[in-house]
Amino acid sequence: MSIIDQIVDGPSRQRPILQHIRAASKPVIIYGAGVYAYVLQRFLALNGIIVESVMVDAACKTDDSFMGLRVIATEEAVSRLADCIVVVGITTYPPQVDKLKRLGAREVHVIDIPDYLNMPEAFMDMRFVKDHLEQFDQAGKLFADDLSRQTYIAAINAKINEDLEYLKPFVRLDNLYFPASEFPLRADEVLLDVGGFTGDTVREFHSLSGGRYTQIISLEPCEENFRQLQATIQSLGLTKVLPLKIGAWDQRTTLRFARQEMDIDNQITANGEQQIEVDTIDSILGSPKHAVTLIKLDINGAEYRALAGAQETIRQHRPRIVVRLHTKEDFFRIPLMLHRVVPDMKLYLRQRNYMSMMVVLYGVFDSGL
């Protein structure tokens, strides 16, 4: 059966919601003050929707402002919830929607962010699937289990129809990069952290592994983030972490990129104000190469180019791969590339929370389940 036989080409579920919110005269409040709330605020602004304030439960309130917005406590806002539009900015949203309605909110909406790179446009459409149907079909056949194949179809349908209902049955809540339920960490891991950011992955990996690993090599090309990465390593007293101020690409070069306010959605772009140095993973690891056992990639759409520059490393050391799919092309080109480089790698796809941008591809050399 072709992928196309399982794809639904219907109207967007959330575009009418956005139009309604934009036209309404009620104040708009985001519930949540984390990373997703930040991206949500940007997405709403690009859709002409002005957010009045951010709301968090009193126990979670640490500041009076968030991204220039006033932070209010849920408990203090109960009396006015019925007169506001609340947009949930928390990725595990189902219980939050129920909670807000019990508190008296009459309008509670969940808005899915397509991805950082193409806001506010839709992620993909049926035309794109038809134009690349052969590649989609080939990639879909590579997945190692039924859940992966079902998740693949659900993710495409959710993107095309902008409807999270397609994903709900296939969500498997767990750690994004290092799930406890599947693909467990080993005591001798050498992690290549591609997209070191400010040390969040280093901190998480160290905690989840209980400090039992051989080494972490963390790549971060942005100067400010790199300083924070170093500070994180120092504050945790880590001695087995090697931070490198460079990015991963398919050649050695200098790229321009555009920084955003929280840096999580920085983008490589020809007219970016800042420059970063990049090189291939094959070259970065040097000769003789570090025997990496696990590569994590989350670099806002540059994952394919980074993997293209890691083919020798992947063939020689056969590390497991964990990669976020940030672009519509990556839905087929990354699985196809990995299969071409190491045909015996088994590929799994998992939806790690209820928002469509959180689909993750895992490549392993055993069943992993």
Backbone torsions as a table, in degrees:
resi	resn	phi	psi	omega
1	MET	NA	136.0	178.6
2	SER	-79.9	152.4	175.0
3	ILE	-53.0	-39.1	-173.6
4	ILE	-60.7	-27.8	-179.4
5	ASP	-72.8	-12.5	-178.1
6	GLN	-112.3	2.8	-178.2
7	ILE	-95.7	135.1	178.4
8	VAL	-101.0	124.8	179.4
9	ASP	-106.9	80.9	-177.8
10	GLY	-113.8	-178.3	177.8
11	PRO	-72.6	154.5	177.0
12	SER	-62.5	134.1	178.1
13	ARG	-77.5	-33.5	-170.9
14	GLN	-99.3	-12.8	177.5
15	ARG	-61.3	-43.0	175.2
16	PRO	-62.2	-33.8	177.9
17	ILE	-64.6	-44.9	178.5
18	LEU	-61.7	-40.8	178.1
19	GLN	-63.0	-41.2	178.7
20	HIS	-63.0	-46.8	-179.1
21	ILE	-62.5	-41.6	-178.8
22	ARG	-63.4	-36.6	-176.8
23	ALA	-85.0	-17.8	-176.6
24	ALA	-72.4	155.6	179.0
25	SER	-97.6	2.4	-177.8
26	LYS	-80.6	150.4	173.3
27	PRO	-63.8	144.2	179.4
28	VAL	-107.1	126.8	-180.0
29	ILE	-121.4	134.8	171.7
30	ILE	-93.8	128.8	175.6
31	TYR	-93.9	111.5	-176.6
32	GLY	123.7	150.9	-178.4
33	ALA	-143.3	44.9	178.2
34	GLY	-114.3	-159.3	-177.1
35	VAL	-60.3	-44.3	-177.7
36	TYR	-66.9	-36.4	177.7
37	ALA	-62.3	-37.6	177.4
38	TYR	-61.9	-49.2	-179.4
39	VAL	-66.6	-37.1	178.3
40	LEU	-61.5	-43.3	179.0
41	GLN	-60.2	-41.3	177.2
42	ARG	-63.8	-43.6	-179.1
43	PHE	-63.1	-45.1	178.8
44	LEU	-62.6	-41.9	179.5
45	ALA	-61.0	-40.7	178.6
46	LEU	-66.1	-21.4	176.5
47	ASN	-97.1	14.7	175.8
48	GLY	76.7	21.8	-178.2
49	ILE	-111.4	122.1	-179.3
50	ILE	-95.2	126.3	179.3
51	VAL	-90.2	132.1	-179.0
52	GLU	-79.6	-44.2	-175.0
53	SER	-161.4	173.0	177.5
54	VAL	-116.3	141.0	-177.2
55	MET	-122.5	133.0	175.2
56	VAL	-137.2	157.8	175.5
57	ASP	-65.2	147.8	-175.0
58	ALA	-54.9	-36.7	-178.3
59	ALA	-67.9	-19.3	-178.1
60	CYS	-103.0	-2.4	-175.8
61	LYS	-80.4	119.0	179.9
62	THR	-117.6	-17.1	-179.4
63	ASP	-139.7	163.2	178.0
64	ASP	-93.2	-8.2	178.5
65	SER	-141.9	153.0	178.9
66	PHE	-146.2	116.7	-178.1
67	MET	53.2	38.7	179.6
68	GLY	79.7	3.0	-179.9
69	LEU	-104.8	145.9	177.9
70	ARG	-69.4	135.8	177.5
71	VAL	-100.4	124.9	179.1
72	ILE	-118.2	153.0	178.8
73	ALA	-84.9	138.4	-179.6
74	THR	-55.0	-43.1	-176.8
75	GLU	-61.7	-31.8	-179.5
76	GLU	-83.1	-16.7	-175.5
77	ALA	-99.4	-1.6	-174.5
78	VAL	-53.7	-41.0	-174.9
79	SER	-65.0	-20.7	-178.1
80	ARG	-112.4	4.5	-177.3
81	LEU	-60.8	-35.5	-177.9
82	ALA	-64.4	-20.6	-176.5
83	ASP	-103.5	8.2	-178.0
84	CYS	-119.2	163.5	167.8
85	ILE	-102.8	120.8	-179.2
86	VAL	-105.5	125.2	176.1
87	VAL	-110.3	123.8	-174.4
88	VAL	-78.1	123.0	179.4
89	GLY	-109.2	39.4	-180.0
90	ILE	-128.4	130.2	-171.4
91	THR	-69.1	-29.1	175.1
92	THR	-94.0	70.8	-164.8
93	TYR	-82.1	-27.4	-172.0
94	PRO	-51.6	-49.7	179.2
95	PRO	-67.8	-26.2	-179.9
96	GLN	-69.9	-37.5	177.4
97	VAL	-62.2	-46.7	179.8
98	ASP	-61.5	-42.1	-179.1
99	LYS	-61.9	-46.1	-178.1
100	LEU	-64.6	-37.6	177.7
101	LYS	-67.3	-37.9	176.7
102	ARG	-63.7	-30.8	179.8
103	LEU	-79.3	-5.5	175.2
104	GLY	112.6	0.0	178.1
105	ALA	-69.2	128.7	-179.5
106	ARG	-91.7	-30.1	178.6
107	GLU	-120.6	108.8	176.6
108	VAL	-126.2	124.3	-177.8
109	HIS	-124.4	148.4	172.5
110	VAL	-113.4	123.8	-179.4
111	ILE	-114.0	126.5	180.0
112	ASP	-91.3	129.3	176.3
113	ILE	-86.4	123.2	-178.6
114	PRO	-56.8	-51.2	172.7
115	ASP	178.0	169.4	179.5
116	TYR	-61.2	-33.8	-163.3
117	LEU	-79.7	-25.7	-172.4
118	ASN	-123.6	19.0	176.9
119	MET	-61.0	139.4	1.1
120	PRO	-99.3	18.3	-176.4
121	GLU	-76.1	162.5	175.0
122	ALA	-66.4	152.1	-175.7
123	PHE	-68.7	-48.4	177.7
124	MET	-154.2	165.5	177.8
125	ASP	-133.3	175.7	-177.8
126	MET	-62.5	-33.2	178.8
127	ARG	-59.7	-41.8	179.5
128	PHE	-64.0	-43.0	179.0
129	VAL	-61.8	-45.0	-179.8
130	LYS	-65.2	-38.1	-179.6
131	ASP	-67.7	-23.5	-177.3
132	HIS	-124.3	31.1	-173.0
133	LEU	-61.0	-40.6	-179.2
134	GLU	-60.4	-43.7	179.4
135	GLN	-67.1	-40.9	177.5
136	PHE	-60.7	-44.8	-179.6
137	ASP	-63.0	-43.3	179.6
138	GLN	-63.1	-44.8	-179.7
139	ALA	-64.7	-42.4	-177.9
140	GLY	-60.7	-29.0	-179.7
141	LYS	-79.5	-11.0	-176.8
142	LEU	-83.2	-17.6	-174.2
143	PHE	-69.7	146.1	-167.7
144	ALA	-88.1	-11.7	-179.7
145	ASP	-146.2	166.0	-176.9
146	ASP	-63.9	-38.8	-179.4
147	LEU	-60.3	-39.9	178.1
148	SER	-63.0	-44.8	-179.0
149	ARG	-66.0	-39.3	178.0
150	GLN	-67.6	-40.1	178.3
151	THR	-63.9	-38.1	179.5
152	TYR	-59.5	-50.3	179.5
153	ILE	-64.6	-43.3	-179.3
154	ALA	-62.4	-41.3	-179.8
155	ALA	-64.6	-42.3	178.4
156	ILE	-64.1	-44.7	178.7
157	ASN	-63.1	-40.4	178.9
158	ALA	-63.2	-39.0	-179.9
159	LYS	-69.4	-46.8	-176.3
160	ILE	-65.8	-42.8	-175.5
161	ASN	-94.6	-1.5	-176.3
162	GLU	46.3	55.8	-174.6
163	ASP	-141.8	111.0	-176.5
164	LEU	-72.8	-12.3	-179.3
165	GLU	-61.1	-29.7	178.7
166	TYR	-62.4	-31.4	-173.9
167	LEU	-85.1	-28.9	-170.0
168	LYS	-49.1	-45.1	-177.0
169	PRO	-66.0	-16.0	-172.5
170	PHE	-112.5	6.1	176.9
171	VAL	-69.3	132.0	174.9
172	ARG	-126.1	93.8	-175.5
173	LEU	-63.4	128.0	178.8
174	ASP	-173.1	176.6	174.8
175	ASN	-59.1	138.7	-173.0
176	LEU	-62.1	-52.2	-175.0
177	TYR	-95.8	-34.5	-171.3
178	PHE	-126.8	71.8	-175.2
179	PRO	-65.4	139.3	179.3
180	ALA	-76.6	-28.9	-174.8
181	SER	-81.9	-22.6	-177.0
182	GLU	-140.0	155.1	174.6
183	PHE	50.9	57.1	-173.7
184	PRO	-64.1	151.9	177.2
185	LEU	-71.8	149.8	177.2
186	ARG	-106.4	163.7	-175.4
187	ALA	-74.3	-17.0	-176.1
188	ASP	-110.3	25.8	-175.2
189	GLU	-62.8	140.3	164.4
190	VAL	-116.8	104.1	-175.3
191	LEU	-91.2	128.6	167.4
192	LEU	-100.1	108.8	-176.5
193	ASP	-94.1	97.8	-178.0
194	VAL	-93.7	104.1	-171.8
195	GLY	107.6	59.7	-174.6
196	GLY	-66.8	-25.3	178.9
197	PHE	52.5	-128.7	-177.5
198	THR	-102.0	14.4	178.7
199	GLY	101.4	12.3	-178.1
200	ASP	-64.8	-41.4	179.2
201	THR	-69.9	-40.6	177.2
202	VAL	-57.4	-48.1	-179.8
203	ARG	-60.3	-46.1	-177.1
204	GLU	-66.7	-45.3	-179.3
205	PHE	-63.3	-43.5	178.7
206	HIS	-60.3	-42.0	-179.2
207	SER	-68.6	-48.2	-176.6
208	LEU	-65.2	-32.5	-178.9
209	SER	-87.0	-7.0	-176.5
210	GLY	64.1	25.4	-179.6
211	GLY	78.3	4.1	-178.3
212	ARG	-93.7	89.5	176.3
213	TYR	-158.8	166.6	-178.2
214	THR	-87.1	-44.8	-177.8
215	GLN	-166.2	153.1	168.4
216	ILE	-121.9	128.4	173.2
217	ILE	-112.5	116.0	-172.2
218	SER	-114.9	121.1	-178.3
219	LEU	-100.6	124.5	177.7
220	GLU	-146.2	111.4	-174.7
221	PRO	-84.8	-20.2	-176.5
222	CYS	-78.8	128.2	-174.1
223	GLU	-56.7	-50.8	-177.1
224	GLU	-64.8	-44.9	177.9
225	ASN	-63.1	-38.7	-179.0
226	PHE	-62.5	-40.1	177.5
227	ARG	-61.9	-41.3	178.8
228	GLN	-69.2	-34.9	174.8
229	LEU	-59.9	-46.4	177.8
230	GLN	-61.5	-40.6	179.9
231	ALA	-64.8	-38.8	177.6
232	THR	-62.3	-45.7	179.7
233	ILE	-60.5	-43.1	-179.6
234	GLN	-66.5	-43.6	-177.2
235	SER	-64.4	-30.6	179.5
236	LEU	-87.4	-6.3	179.6
237	GLY	66.1	34.7	-175.7
238	LEU	-83.7	133.5	-178.5
239	THR	-111.5	-6.9	-176.8
240	LYS	-111.4	26.8	-178.8
241	VAL	-119.3	128.9	178.1
242	LEU	-113.0	104.8	177.2
243	PRO	-85.7	136.3	179.5
244	LEU	-127.5	127.2	-177.7
245	LYS	-85.5	75.7	-179.7
246	ILE	-160.7	154.4	177.3
247	GLY	-107.8	164.2	-179.0
248	ALA	-98.7	134.3	-177.5
249	TRP	-150.8	-172.5	178.4
250	ASP	-100.3	8.6	174.4
251	GLN	-163.4	164.0	175.9
252	ARG	-84.2	122.5	-178.5
253	THR	-165.4	179.7	173.2
254	THR	-113.2	129.9	-179.3
255	LEU	-116.9	155.9	172.7
256	ARG	-99.6	146.1	176.9
257	PHE	-146.0	157.5	-179.1
258	ALA	-106.6	122.2	177.6
259	ARG	-83.4	145.4	173.2
260	GLN	-112.7	175.1	-169.0
261	GLU	-61.2	-40.4	-178.7
262	MET	-104.1	2.9	175.6
263	ASP	69.9	-12.7	-178.8
264	ILE	-70.6	-21.3	-177.5
265	ASP	-116.3	29.8	173.1
266	ASN	-60.6	150.0	-176.5
267	GLN	-136.3	140.4	170.1
268	ILE	-75.0	124.9	-177.3
269	THR	-153.3	146.6	-173.8
270	ALA	-61.3	-29.8	-177.4
271	ASN	-106.0	23.4	178.3
272	GLY	-64.9	149.2	-176.4
273	GLU	-79.9	-20.5	-177.2
274	GLN	-116.0	162.3	179.8
275	GLN	-117.9	148.4	174.8
276	ILE	-134.6	149.2	175.6
277	GLU	-93.9	135.9	-180.0
278	VAL	-134.3	158.2	177.7
279	ASP	-156.1	172.7	177.6
280	THR	-76.3	149.2	175.2
281	ILE	-60.9	-37.5	178.1
282	ASP	-56.6	-40.4	179.8
283	SER	-79.3	-38.9	-177.4
284	ILE	-60.7	-39.7	-177.3
285	LEU	-73.5	-15.8	171.4
286	GLY	79.0	-175.6	-178.7
287	SER	-136.6	120.9	0.8
288	PRO	-70.9	149.0	-172.8
289	LYS	-75.8	149.5	168.5
290	HIS	-64.1	136.2	-179.5
291	ALA	-81.6	73.9	-178.5
292	VAL	-64.9	141.4	179.5
293	THR	-110.2	-15.9	-175.6
294	LEU	-151.0	128.4	177.6
295	ILE	-119.5	122.7	174.7
296	LYS	-108.0	129.2	179.5
297	LEU	-127.6	122.3	173.8
298	ASP	-148.2	85.4	-171.0
299	ILE	-133.6	41.2	167.5
300	ASN	51.7	51.7	173.0
301	GLY	98.0	-7.9	179.4
302	ALA	-93.5	7.3	-174.1
303	GLU	-61.5	-41.6	-177.4
304	TYR	-64.2	-44.4	-179.7
305	ARG	-65.0	-37.5	179.0
306	ALA	-65.6	-42.8	178.8
307	LEU	-67.4	-33.4	177.1
308	ALA	-62.1	-29.7	177.8
309	GLY	-91.4	11.6	-178.8
310	ALA	-122.6	13.9	-171.2
311	GLN	-64.2	-39.8	179.0
312	GLU	-65.0	-43.2	178.4
313	THR	-60.6	-43.9	-178.1
314	ILE	-66.0	-42.6	179.4
315	ARG	-65.3	-42.7	-173.8
316	GLN	-76.1	-45.7	-172.5
317	HIS	-101.8	-14.7	176.6
318	ARG	51.3	51.6	177.6
319	PRO	-73.8	155.6	168.6
320	ARG	-71.4	151.1	-176.7
321	ILE	-120.2	135.3	171.9
322	VAL	-127.1	120.1	-173.8
323	VAL	-142.5	131.0	172.0
324	ARG	-76.9	139.4	178.6
325	LEU	-96.8	101.8	-174.2
326	HIS	-95.4	-17.8	-176.4
327	THR	-126.3	157.1	-179.1
328	LYS	-65.0	-33.2	178.2
329	GLU	-66.1	-31.7	-178.1
330	ASP	-67.1	-18.1	177.9
331	PHE	-61.0	-26.8	176.5
332	PHE	-120.0	-32.8	-171.4
333	ARG	-74.6	-31.2	177.5
334	ILE	-71.3	-48.0	175.5
335	PRO	-58.1	-41.5	-179.2
336	LEU	-65.5	-39.9	178.4
337	MET	-63.9	-48.4	-178.3
338	LEU	-61.0	-39.1	178.5
339	HIS	-66.1	-36.6	179.3
340	ARG	-68.6	-40.4	-176.9
341	VAL	-73.6	-46.3	-179.8
342	VAL	-135.1	88.7	-173.4
343	PRO	-58.7	-23.3	-178.3
344	ASP	-90.3	1.9	175.2
345	MET	-69.1	134.5	178.2
346	LYS	-96.2	130.9	-173.5
347	LEU	-108.1	133.3	178.3
348	TYR	-127.8	145.7	177.6
349	LEU	-122.2	131.9	179.9
350	ARG	-135.0	142.8	174.0
351	GLN	-99.2	110.2	-167.6
352	ARG	-91.1	-14.9	166.6
353	ASN	-151.3	-169.7	-168.6
354	TYR	-86.8	1.9	178.3
355	MET	-101.1	141.9	-167.2
356	SER	-68.6	-21.0	-179.5
357	MET	-73.2	-9.2	-174.9
358	MET	-98.8	48.6	173.1
359	VAL	-100.2	133.2	-171.9
360	VAL	-127.1	136.1	176.1
361	LEU	-101.5	130.4	178.1
362	TYR	-116.1	133.0	173.3
363	GLY	-117.1	123.7	-177.3
364	VAL	-133.7	166.6	-179.9
365	PHE	-113.1	19.9	171.4
366	ASP	-148.4	-177.6	-175.6
367	SER	-63.0	-35.0	177.3
368	GLY	67.3	-2.1	-175.4
369	LEU	-121.8	NA	NA
